[in-house]
Amino acid sequence: MVWVSLQKRDTNLDLIKWLAMLTMLLDHLRYIWPDNGWLFIVGRLAFPMFCLGIAANVARSQTGELYSDNNVRYMCWMTAFAVISELPYRLLSNDSSTLNVMPSLLLGLLITWGAHHRGRDGLILALAGVTVAVLMQERLMYGVFGALLPAALLLAIQRPGLVWLLPAALCVLANSRNRWLAEWELQPYTLLIVITAFVAPLLGLWLLRRLRQFRVWPVKRWGYWFYPGHLAVLHMIRSLG
């Protein structure tokens, strides 16, 4: 098996981002076709793939360089789209008790930075991220476990092996608070959801480290617009229907 370096941009990371966006889109098609329950199962791949994208980006940065221009831009983009995405998310999912997914990813980014850069400032940043996640537990999509997932994936990237089970377990816990899962209780369909959630980080980590011989269209900053954009489009389609 050939492993790829995480020190430069490669097709693997773009592939992870495409999988995240595609599975998220399939998941949200439930709002148009609510009887297609399999879409929810496929959608369990999306959040861990986005978290893996964050972890991989952080892993590529130099340890100790917390206050860099790249990190400032990264945080600004994440914060901006956490705000921008709330309206289309609320329009499409008006019965949701949580915020859109971007605040969860933003807190995950802060915690992952803290874990990667360490030191006093890193520790303060990580503790602040965890504290906010705890305080926002009821409003945060995927809760505290979801906010911790990118940091766990960072650890798995840095230390391949049994550590991979940590993000897999966190992913199951993050999905366990989902009201869909609670309503369906223990049945084959529920088990498929749990299994998919457990496998998702493992699949992502495996894909990230495989050598690709084909090109993948890079997902750059336009990818930020995909989240609020597809929510708005799905809302309009449902309204027309």
DRENMI-219556 format. One line per 3 residues: their letters; for each residue x, y, z of C-alpha. Coordinates in nm, 2 decimals, always signed. Layout:
// DRENMI-219556
A) X,Y,Z  ... .
***
This chain:
// DRENMI-219556
MVW) +0.00,+0.00,+0.00  +0.13,+0.34,-0.09  +0.06,+0.64,+0.14 .
VSL) +0.04,+1.00,+0.03  +0.19,+1.29,+0.20  -0.04,+1.54,+0.38 .
QKR) +0.21,+1.82,+0.34  +0.07,+1.94,+0.00  -0.26,+1.97,-0.17 .
DTN) -0.36,+1.64,-0.34  -0.66,+1.49,-0.51  -0.75,+1.29,-0.20 .
LDL) -0.85,+1.60,+0.00  -1.06,+1.73,-0.29  -1.22,+1.39,-0.32 .
IKW) -1.32,+1.40,+0.05  -1.47,+1.74,+0.00  -1.67,+1.62,-0.30 .
LAM) -1.80,+1.32,-0.11  -1.90,+1.55,+0.18  -2.10,+1.78,-0.05 .
LTM) -2.26,+1.50,-0.25  -2.37,+1.30,+0.05  -2.49,+1.62,+0.22 .
LLD) -2.70,+1.70,-0.09  -2.84,+1.35,-0.10  -2.93,+1.38,+0.27 .
HLR) -3.11,+1.71,+0.22  -3.31,+1.57,-0.08  -3.52,+1.42,+0.20 .
YIW) -3.69,+1.75,+0.23  -3.83,+1.70,-0.13  -3.87,+1.32,-0.11 .
PDN) -3.94,+1.25,+0.25  -4.03,+0.89,+0.19  -3.68,+0.80,+0.07 .
GWL) -3.53,+0.70,+0.41  -3.21,+0.57,+0.26  -3.11,+0.93,+0.19 .
FIV) -3.08,+0.98,+0.56  -2.84,+0.68,+0.59  -2.62,+0.81,+0.31 .
GRL) -2.62,+1.15,+0.47  -2.44,+1.02,+0.78  -2.13,+1.03,+0.57 .
AFP) -2.14,+1.40,+0.51  -2.05,+1.56,+0.85  -1.75,+1.33,+0.92 .
MFC) -1.62,+1.41,+0.57  -1.64,+1.78,+0.64  -1.47,+1.73,+0.97 .
LGI) -1.20,+1.53,+0.80  -1.14,+1.81,+0.56  -1.09,+2.05,+0.85 .
AAN) -0.85,+1.80,+1.02  -0.65,+1.75,+0.71  -0.61,+2.12,+0.65 .
VAR) -0.50,+2.18,+1.00  -0.26,+1.88,+0.98  -0.09,+2.04,+0.68 .
SQT) +0.00,+2.36,+0.88  +0.32,+2.41,+1.08  +0.28,+2.34,+1.45 .
GEL) +0.31,+2.66,+1.65  +0.20,+2.89,+1.37  -0.15,+2.96,+1.52 .
YSD) -0.16,+3.33,+1.44  -0.11,+3.31,+1.06  -0.29,+3.50,+0.78 .
NNV) -0.42,+3.17,+0.65  -0.58,+3.08,+0.98  -0.74,+3.43,+1.01 .
RYM) -0.89,+3.40,+0.66  -1.00,+3.04,+0.74  -1.18,+3.15,+1.05 .
CWM) -1.34,+3.46,+0.88  -1.48,+3.25,+0.60  -1.62,+2.99,+0.84 .
TAF) -1.77,+3.26,+1.06  -1.92,+3.44,+0.77  -2.09,+3.13,+0.63 .
AVI) -2.21,+3.03,+0.97  -2.41,+3.35,+0.96  -2.50,+3.34,+0.59 .
SEL) -2.62,+2.98,+0.60  -2.87,+3.02,+0.89  -3.15,+3.18,+0.69 .
PYR) -3.16,+2.92,+0.41  -3.12,+2.65,+0.66  -3.41,+2.78,+0.87 .
LLS) -3.63,+2.81,+0.56  -3.56,+2.45,+0.45  -3.57,+2.30,+0.80 .
NDS) -3.81,+2.53,+1.00  -3.88,+2.26,+1.26  -3.51,+2.21,+1.35 .
STL) -3.41,+2.29,+1.71  -3.05,+2.34,+1.61  -2.84,+2.59,+1.42 .
NVM) -2.70,+2.51,+1.08  -2.40,+2.29,+1.07  -2.14,+2.57,+1.02 .
PSL) -2.12,+2.67,+1.39  -2.04,+2.31,+1.48  -1.76,+2.30,+1.22 .
LLG) -1.63,+2.64,+1.33  -1.60,+2.52,+1.69  -1.45,+2.20,+1.57 .
LLI) -1.19,+2.41,+1.38  -1.10,+2.61,+1.70  -1.06,+2.29,+1.91 .
TWG) -0.85,+2.13,+1.64  -0.63,+2.43,+1.61  -0.58,+2.41,+1.99 .
AHH) -0.49,+2.04,+1.97  -0.25,+2.09,+1.68  -0.06,+2.41,+1.79 .
RGR) -0.07,+2.33,+2.17  +0.11,+2.56,+2.41  -0.08,+2.80,+2.63 .
DGL) -0.27,+2.98,+2.35  -0.36,+2.65,+2.19  -0.49,+2.51,+2.52 .
ILA) -0.70,+2.83,+2.59  -0.84,+2.81,+2.24  -0.93,+2.44,+2.27 .
LAG) -1.09,+2.49,+2.61  -1.28,+2.79,+2.49  -1.42,+2.59,+2.19 .
VTV) -1.52,+2.30,+2.42  -1.68,+2.54,+2.67  -1.89,+2.71,+2.40 .
AVL) -1.99,+2.37,+2.26  -2.11,+2.26,+2.60  -2.30,+2.58,+2.66 .
MQE) -2.46,+2.55,+2.31  -2.52,+2.17,+2.33  -2.89,+2.19,+2.27 .
RLM) -2.86,+2.43,+1.98  -2.55,+2.29,+1.83  -2.59,+2.04,+1.54 .
YGV) -2.42,+1.71,+1.65  -2.35,+1.87,+1.99  -2.02,+1.85,+2.18 .
FGA) -1.93,+1.52,+2.03  -1.96,+1.67,+1.68  -1.74,+1.97,+1.78 .
LLP) -1.47,+1.72,+1.91  -1.48,+1.51,+1.59  -1.23,+1.72,+1.38 .
AAL) -0.97,+1.71,+1.66  -1.01,+1.33,+1.69  -0.97,+1.30,+1.32 .
LLA) -0.65,+1.51,+1.34  -0.52,+1.27,+1.60  -0.61,+0.98,+1.37 .
IQR) -0.42,+1.14,+1.08  -0.11,+1.19,+1.29  -0.13,+0.84,+1.46 .
PGL) -0.28,+0.58,+1.23  -0.39,+0.26,+1.39  -0.63,+0.19,+1.68 .
VWL) -0.67,+0.57,+1.73  -0.90,+0.56,+1.42  -1.16,+0.41,+1.65 .
LPA) -1.19,+0.73,+1.85  -1.34,+0.94,+1.57  -1.56,+0.65,+1.47 .
ALC) -1.70,+0.63,+1.82  -1.74,+1.00,+1.84  -1.93,+1.00,+1.52 .
VLA) -2.18,+0.75,+1.65  -2.22,+0.95,+1.97  -2.27,+1.27,+1.77 .
NSR) -2.55,+1.10,+1.57  -2.71,+0.95,+1.87  -2.88,+1.27,+1.97 .
NRW) -3.05,+1.30,+1.63  -3.43,+1.30,+1.68  -3.47,+1.07,+1.38 .
LAE) -3.26,+0.81,+1.55  -3.44,+0.85,+1.88  -3.78,+0.81,+1.72 .
WEL) -3.69,+0.49,+1.53  -3.55,+0.32,+1.83  -3.37,-0.02,+1.78 .
QPY) -3.45,-0.17,+1.45  -3.25,-0.27,+1.14  -3.29,+0.07,+0.99 .
TLL) -3.15,+0.23,+1.30  -2.86,-0.01,+1.30  -2.77,+0.09,+0.94 .
IVI) -2.76,+0.45,+1.05  -2.52,+0.36,+1.34  -2.30,+0.14,+1.13 .
TAF) -2.28,+0.41,+0.86  -2.19,+0.67,+1.12  -1.92,+0.44,+1.26 .
VAP) -1.77,+0.36,+0.92  -1.78,+0.71,+0.78  -1.46,+0.84,+0.95 .
LLG) -1.28,+0.52,+0.88  -1.37,+0.54,+0.51  -1.26,+0.90,+0.50 .
LWL) -0.92,+0.84,+0.66  -0.86,+0.54,+0.43  -0.95,+0.75,+0.12 .
LRR) -0.73,+1.04,+0.24  -0.42,+0.82,+0.25  -0.47,+0.63,-0.07 .
LRQ) -0.26,+0.73,-0.38  -0.48,+0.86,-0.66  -0.38,+0.84,-1.02 .
FRV) -0.67,+1.05,-1.15  -0.75,+1.42,-1.12  -1.03,+1.57,-0.91 .
WPV) -1.17,+1.91,-0.97  -1.04,+2.12,-0.68  -1.29,+2.24,-0.43 .
KRW) -1.18,+2.60,-0.35  -1.35,+2.89,-0.18  -1.66,+2.84,-0.41 .
GYW) -1.73,+2.54,-0.20  -1.84,+2.76,+0.09  -2.13,+2.88,-0.12 .
FYP) -2.24,+2.53,-0.19  -2.39,+2.48,+0.16  -2.63,+2.79,+0.18 .
GHL) -2.68,+2.77,-0.20  -2.81,+2.42,-0.22  -3.03,+2.48,+0.09 .
AVL) -3.19,+2.78,-0.09  -3.24,+2.59,-0.41  -3.40,+2.30,-0.23 .
HMI) -3.63,+2.54,-0.05  -3.74,+2.70,-0.37  -3.80,+2.36,-0.54 .
RSL) -4.01,+2.25,-0.24  -4.20,+2.57,-0.25  -4.28,+2.53,-0.62 .
G) -4.40,+2.17,-0.56 .
***
